[in-house]
Amino acid sequence: MAPPARIRRAHISWEGDSLEVVRSWPKPIREDFGVTLGEMQEGRAATLAVRPMPSIAPSVFELKDADERKWYRQVYLARVKDTIYVLHCFEKDTPKRKSGI
């Protein structure tokens, strides 16, 4: 029996200003996204939370992470041949908790 075919490491294509946005994020958040993209480049499942985005297009997903201040999101097109396209990166403030009045 032949050994399983090795998946080629995918290239990351940073679209628009997505790379600059990620570079502005706190180091622990950048590292979380970097590890996850690295896993995906090797054909493994993402370790960060993933949400499908069919309202944008088929095969578009959102990676999600957060810290105590903000939510961080990366919208990407799943691997096409040997490329993962990071389409958009953004952050938003976490919602304020309502007081128990």
N, C-alpha and C positions, 0 to 999 in steps of 0.2 A: 504494500500500500504506500502511495506517495505521501510525503509530508505535506501538511497544509501550506497553501501558497502564502507567502509573506506579503503583507499589505505595505505598499510604499508609503513613506512618510509624506503627508500632505503639506503643501505650501499654504501659508496664511496670506491672504490678500486683504490689506487694510484699505477700505474704501473711504473716500471723503476725508474728514478730519478724525476718523475713529481712533487712529493710533495716538494722535495728540491728546484726545480726550482721556484715553486710558492712562497715558503718561502723567496726567494731572491728578489721578486718583491716589489715595493713600497706599503706601507700600504693601501692607497686608492684603488689601483688596486686589492690587495689581498681581500679586503673587498667586492668589486664588484663581484669578482668571487665566494667568499664564500656565499654571499647572493643568487646569482643565483643557485649555486649548492644546497643550502638549499631548495630553491623553487622546484627544480627538484626532490629532495629527497622526497618531499611531493606530487609529481605528478602534480605540476603546471608547466606552461610554463616558460621558461627562460626569464629573463628581459634583459640580454645582447644580442647583435646581435648573431644570430646563422646561420651557413652556412652548408648545407649538404656536405658531402665529399664522394660521390659515387665512386670516383676514388680509394679510399682506401678500402672501403667495404660498403655494405648496413648497415644502422643504425649507421654510424659513422658521427659525426658532429664536428664543430669547434665553440667554443665560442670566441668572439672577444671583446677586449677593447683597449683603447689607452689613453696615456697622451701626454703632449707636447713633450716628448722625444722619445717615443717608441710605438710600437704596441705589444700587449700581446695576445697570443693565447693559447687555451686549446683544444686539440683534445680528444674527448671522444666517447665511445661506449654507445649508448642509453641504458636505463634501461633493463637489462636482469634479469628476475625474480625480486629479490630485491637488485640488485647491479647496480651502474653506474660505469663504468670503465674509469678512466682518463688515457688515453694512452700516451699522450705526451704534454708537455708544452714548449713554447719557446717565445722569444721576438725578435723583429728586429727593427732596426732604421727606423724612418719615412722617406719617401723620401724627399730629399732636394728640396725646391721650386726654380724654375728657375727665374732668374732675368729678368726683362722686357727690355732686351737689344734689 
